[in-house]
Amino acid sequence: RLLREGERVRILVRRPPPTEWMNNSNVEVVLGDLGDAEVVDRAVAGTEIVYHVGGAMKGGPIEHERGSVVGTQNVVESVRKHKVRKLIFISSLSVLWTAAPRNGKKITESWRLEPMPERRGAYTQAKQQAEKVVVDAVKQGGVHAVILRPAKVLGVGVQPTSLETAIRGGRRMVILGSGSLIPGLIYVEDLVDSIQLAAQSNAFDGSIFHIVDPSTLTRDEFAKLYIQELLPGGKITHVPMVLMYGMAIGIELLMKVLRKPAPLSRYKLRSALAPFAYDCTAAEEKLGWKPAIGIRAGLDEIFKSMKKK
């Protein structure tokens, strides 16, 4: 989006980007990873705005610590050192206590942070720590940042099936838990809109914004759309939560014996599949953001792209 608008962009990436970017005179490429302070400093030096969208998406505690926590510390230190005007930090809704009792309340930016991130896993732990690094840096002075917490991001080239939506198993779409739940989703182009609006705002005082599509698309509806577009004649199978909890207990016991972290637990299930809804009033009022495309139209584009493959 920035390139289309004629901006000069410097990118820090671990692997060489597409050839058209390498050959674009408006793109400067720095190869390396966020855990390398020297590389990060070289990428940040001389910039006006830093979009910190990187972080570990897989691996164990060491990978998440280096990619998300140490990486964010490196970015913040370089932003302060080089007096960068603006830092946009992309956090995650996983930092929130989604397993908390809600009584029908929507989750706002002031919602309590996850009190037991270690029970959610390395990703949640790292994102929560990274967000704190940014918040603390703003309070200490010398860093001007805004924080966005997007929902699960969907876009062309990204498989839309997941634990939050539905999982494809052969000719079936498998939904774990209730099909009436509305998953928190955001189409990538709408997320980019929010990032650009944040960059143009005066919210660089550590303000935090939830970026979630307001669509009421349920998991059952998602599965039906997937079947209609990509799996004609397919069926939907619902796996009751009681069975999922039973499976989680078995996995927890096995991993306890093996002294390894459980990839699935009752707490992770309760956190991921709770009937929650997010309030994006702050983003609407302070950034002027609303989804321009929306998740339903976004899914149409995703399905069209998948049909071509």
C-alpha positions as CSV (number, residue, x, y, z in Angstrom):
1,R,0.0,0.0,0.0
2,L,2.8,2.4,0.9
3,L,4.6,1.7,-2.4
4,R,1.4,2.3,-4.4
5,E,1.2,5.7,-2.7
6,G,4.8,6.6,-3.8
7,E,6.5,6.2,-0.4
8,R,10.1,5.0,0.0
9,V,10.1,1.9,2.2
10,R,12.9,0.1,4.0
11,I,12.0,-3.5,5.0
12,L,13.6,-5.8,7.5
13,V,13.0,-9.4,6.4
14,R,14.6,-12.7,7.2
15,R,14.4,-13.9,3.6
16,P,14.8,-12.1,0.2
17,P,11.4,-10.6,-0.8
18,P,9.8,-11.0,-4.2
19,T,11.9,-10.0,-7.2
20,E,9.7,-7.0,-8.0
21,W,10.5,-5.5,-4.6
22,M,14.2,-6.2,-4.9
23,N,14.2,-4.3,-8.2
24,N,12.0,-1.4,-7.0
25,S,14.0,1.8,-6.5
26,N,11.6,2.8,-3.7
27,V,12.4,-0.3,-1.7
28,E,15.5,-0.8,0.5
29,V,16.0,-4.3,1.8
30,V,17.7,-5.2,5.1
31,L,18.2,-8.9,5.6
32,G,18.2,-10.3,9.2
33,D,16.0,-11.0,12.1
34,L,14.5,-8.9,14.9
35,G,16.6,-10.6,17.6
36,D,19.7,-9.1,16.1
37,A,20.1,-5.6,17.7
38,E,22.7,-4.4,15.2
39,V,20.5,-5.4,12.2
40,V,17.4,-3.8,13.7
41,D,19.4,-0.6,14.4
42,R,20.5,-0.4,10.8
43,A,17.0,-0.9,9.6
44,V,15.5,1.8,11.9
45,A,18.2,4.5,11.4
46,G,17.1,7.4,9.3
47,T,13.4,6.4,9.2
48,E,10.4,8.7,10.0
49,I,7.8,6.0,10.8
50,V,8.4,2.4,12.0
51,Y,5.7,-0.2,11.3
52,H,6.6,-3.0,13.7
53,V,4.6,-5.9,12.3
54,G,7.1,-8.7,12.9
55,G,7.1,-11.4,15.5
56,A,7.4,-15.2,16.1
57,M,4.3,-17.2,14.9
58,K,5.6,-20.6,15.7
59,G,8.3,-22.4,17.6
60,G,8.9,-22.8,21.3
61,P,9.6,-20.3,24.1
62,I,13.1,-19.5,22.8
63,E,11.9,-18.5,19.3
64,H,9.0,-16.4,20.7
65,E,11.3,-14.7,23.2
66,R,13.8,-13.8,20.5
67,G,11.4,-12.9,17.7
68,S,8.7,-11.0,19.7
69,V,10.1,-9.9,23.0
70,V,13.8,-9.2,22.3
71,G,12.8,-8.1,18.8
72,T,10.5,-5.5,20.2
73,Q,13.1,-4.3,22.8
74,N,15.5,-3.8,19.9
75,V,13.0,-1.9,17.9
76,V,12.0,0.4,20.8
77,E,15.7,1.1,21.7
78,S,16.5,2.0,18.1
79,V,13.4,4.2,17.8
80,R,14.5,6.1,20.9
81,K,18.1,6.3,19.8
82,H,17.3,7.7,16.4
83,K,14.4,9.9,17.5
84,V,12.0,8.2,15.1
85,R,8.8,10.3,15.1
86,K,6.2,7.5,15.1
87,L,6.1,3.8,16.0
88,I,3.1,1.6,15.0
89,F,3.2,-1.6,17.0
90,I,1.0,-4.6,15.9
91,S,0.0,-6.5,19.0
92,S,-2.6,-9.2,19.4
93,L,-6.0,-9.9,21.0
94,S,-4.4,-12.9,22.6
95,V,-2.9,-10.6,25.3
96,L,-6.5,-10.3,26.8
97,W,-8.2,-12.5,29.4
98,T,-10.7,-14.0,27.0
99,A,-11.6,-16.8,29.5
100,A,-12.9,-14.2,32.0
101,P,-16.6,-14.0,32.9
102,R,-18.3,-11.4,30.7
103,N,-22.0,-11.4,31.4
104,G,-22.6,-10.3,27.8
105,K,-20.2,-7.4,28.0
106,K,-18.1,-6.5,25.0
107,I,-14.3,-6.5,25.4
108,T,-12.9,-3.0,25.2
109,E,-9.2,-1.9,25.2
110,S,-9.4,-1.5,29.0
111,W,-10.2,-5.2,29.4
112,R,-7.9,-7.1,31.9
113,L,-4.8,-8.7,30.4
114,E,-4.4,-12.4,30.5
115,P,-3.4,-13.2,34.2
116,M,-2.0,-16.6,33.3
117,P,-0.3,-16.3,29.9
118,E,1.9,-19.3,30.6
119,R,-1.3,-21.4,30.4
120,R,-2.1,-20.0,26.9
121,G,1.3,-20.8,25.5
122,A,4.5,-19.1,24.3
123,Y,2.8,-16.9,21.7
124,T,0.5,-15.2,24.2
125,Q,3.3,-14.9,26.8
126,A,5.6,-13.2,24.2
127,K,3.0,-10.9,22.7
128,Q,1.9,-9.7,26.2
129,Q,5.5,-9.0,27.2
130,A,6.2,-7.2,23.9
131,E,3.2,-5.0,24.3
132,K,4.4,-4.1,27.8
133,V,7.8,-3.2,26.4
134,V,6.1,-0.6,24.1
135,V,3.7,0.7,26.7
136,D,6.6,1.2,29.2
137,A,8.8,2.9,26.6
138,V,6.1,5.5,25.9
139,K,5.7,6.1,29.7
140,Q,9.4,6.6,30.1
141,G,9.5,9.1,27.3
142,G,11.4,9.3,24.0
143,V,9.1,6.9,22.2
144,H,5.9,7.9,20.5
145,A,3.8,4.8,19.7
146,V,0.3,3.6,19.0
147,I,-0.7,-0.1,19.5
148,L,-3.2,-2.0,17.3
149,R,-4.6,-5.4,18.4
150,P,-6.1,-7.0,15.3
151,A,-8.3,-10.1,15.2
152,K,-7.3,-13.2,13.3
153,V,-6.2,-11.8,9.9
154,L,-7.6,-13.4,6.7
155,G,-6.4,-12.5,3.2
156,V,-5.7,-13.9,-0.3
157,G,-3.0,-16.6,0.0
158,V,-3.9,-17.4,3.6
159,Q,-5.8,-20.5,4.5
160,P,-9.0,-19.3,6.2
161,T,-9.7,-22.5,8.1
162,S,-8.6,-22.7,11.7
163,L,-9.6,-23.6,15.3
164,E,-11.4,-20.3,15.5
165,T,-13.5,-20.9,12.3
166,A,-13.6,-24.5,11.1
167,I,-11.1,-27.1,10.1
168,R,-11.3,-29.0,6.9
169,G,-11.1,-32.8,7.1
170,G,-11.5,-34.5,3.8
171,R,-15.1,-33.8,2.6
172,R,-16.1,-32.3,5.9
173,M,-15.8,-29.0,7.7
174,V,-15.2,-29.8,11.4
175,I,-16.3,-27.2,14.0
176,L,-15.0,-27.6,17.5
177,G,-17.6,-26.5,19.9
178,S,-20.6,-24.3,19.1
179,G,-21.3,-23.4,15.5
180,S,-23.2,-20.3,16.6
181,L,-20.1,-18.5,17.9
182,I,-18.9,-15.5,16.0
183,P,-15.1,-15.6,15.5
184,G,-13.1,-12.4,15.7
185,L,-11.8,-11.8,12.2
186,I,-10.4,-9.0,10.1
187,Y,-9.7,-8.8,6.3
188,V,-6.1,-7.8,5.6
189,E,-6.9,-4.8,3.5
190,D,-9.1,-3.4,6.3
191,L,-6.3,-4.0,8.7
192,V,-3.9,-2.0,6.4
193,D,-6.5,0.8,6.4
194,S,-6.4,0.9,10.2
195,I,-2.6,1.0,10.2
196,Q,-2.5,3.9,7.8
197,L,-5.1,5.8,9.7
198,A,-3.2,5.2,12.9
199,A,-0.1,6.5,11.3
200,Q,-1.9,9.7,10.3
201,S,-3.4,10.2,13.8
202,N,-2.3,12.0,16.9
203,A,-2.7,8.8,19.0
204,F,1.1,8.3,19.5
205,D,0.7,8.4,23.3
206,G,0.6,4.7,23.8
207,S,-3.1,4.5,22.8
208,I,-4.4,1.0,22.1
209,F,-7.1,0.1,19.5
210,H,-8.9,-3.2,18.8
211,I,-9.3,-3.9,15.0
212,V,-12.0,-6.4,14.5
213,D,-14.6,-6.8,11.8
214,P,-18.1,-6.2,13.2
215,S,-19.6,-8.9,11.0
216,T,-21.9,-11.4,12.7
217,L,-20.7,-14.3,10.5
218,T,-21.0,-17.4,12.7
219,R,-18.8,-20.4,12.4
220,D,-21.7,-22.4,10.9
221,E,-22.1,-19.8,8.3
222,F,-18.4,-19.7,7.5
223,A,-18.4,-23.5,7.1
224,K,-21.4,-23.3,4.8
225,L,-19.8,-20.7,2.6
226,Y,-16.6,-22.7,2.4
227,I,-18.6,-25.8,1.3
228,Q,-20.6,-23.8,-1.2
229,E,-17.6,-22.3,-2.8
230,L,-14.9,-25.0,-2.5
231,L,-16.4,-28.2,-1.3
232,P,-19.7,-29.0,-3.1
233,G,-21.5,-31.7,-1.4
234,G,-19.4,-31.4,1.7
235,K,-20.8,-31.9,5.2
236,I,-20.4,-30.1,8.5
237,T,-19.5,-32.0,11.6
238,H,-19.8,-30.5,15.1
239,V,-17.5,-31.8,17.9
240,P,-19.1,-31.1,21.3
241,M,-17.0,-29.2,23.8
242,V,-17.3,-32.0,26.3
243,L,-15.4,-34.3,23.9
244,M,-12.8,-31.6,23.3
245,Y,-12.3,-31.1,27.0
246,G,-11.9,-34.9,27.4
247,M,-9.2,-34.9,24.7
248,A,-7.5,-31.9,26.3
249,I,-7.3,-33.7,29.7
250,G,-5.7,-36.7,28.0
251,I,-3.1,-34.5,26.3
252,E,-2.4,-32.6,29.4
253,L,-1.8,-35.8,31.4
254,L,0.5,-37.3,28.7
255,M,2.5,-34.1,28.4
256,K,2.8,-33.9,32.1
257,V,4.4,-37.4,32.1
258,L,6.7,-36.3,29.2
259,R,7.4,-33.0,31.0
260,K,6.5,-31.0,27.9
261,P,4.1,-28.1,27.3
262,A,0.6,-29.3,26.2
263,P,-0.3,-28.1,22.7
264,L,-4.0,-28.4,23.7
265,S,-5.4,-27.8,27.2
266,R,-8.8,-27.0,28.7
267,Y,-7.7,-23.5,29.4
268,K,-6.6,-22.9,25.8
269,L,-9.9,-24.2,24.6
270,R,-11.9,-22.1,27.0
271,S,-9.9,-19.0,26.0
272,A,-10.1,-19.6,22.2
273,L,-13.7,-20.7,22.0
274,A,-15.4,-18.4,24.6
275,P,-18.5,-16.5,23.4
276,F,-16.8,-13.1,23.3
277,A,-17.3,-9.9,21.2
278,Y,-14.9,-6.9,20.8
279,D,-15.8,-3.3,21.0
280,C,-14.0,-1.2,18.3
281,T,-15.6,2.1,19.2
282,A,-12.2,3.7,20.0
283,A,-10.8,2.9,16.6
284,E,-14.0,4.3,14.9
285,E,-14.0,7.5,17.0
286,K,-10.3,8.3,17.3
287,L,-9.0,6.9,14.1
288,G,-12.0,7.2,11.8
289,W,-11.7,3.5,11.0
290,K,-14.4,1.2,9.8
291,P,-14.0,-1.9,7.5
292,A,-14.2,-0.7,3.9
293,I,-14.4,-4.3,2.5
294,G,-15.6,-6.5,5.3
295,I,-15.0,-10.1,6.1
296,R,-17.8,-11.5,3.9
297,A,-16.5,-9.7,0.8
298,G,-13.0,-10.5,1.8
299,L,-13.9,-14.2,2.0
300,D,-15.3,-14.0,-1.6
301,E,-11.9,-12.8,-2.8
302,I,-10.1,-15.5,-0.8
303,F,-12.3,-18.3,-2.2
304,K,-11.9,-16.9,-5.8
305,S,-8.2,-17.1,-5.4
306,M,-8.3,-20.7,-3.9
307,K,-10.5,-21.8,-6.9
308,K,-7.8,-20.8,-9.3
309,K,-5.2,-23.0,-7.7
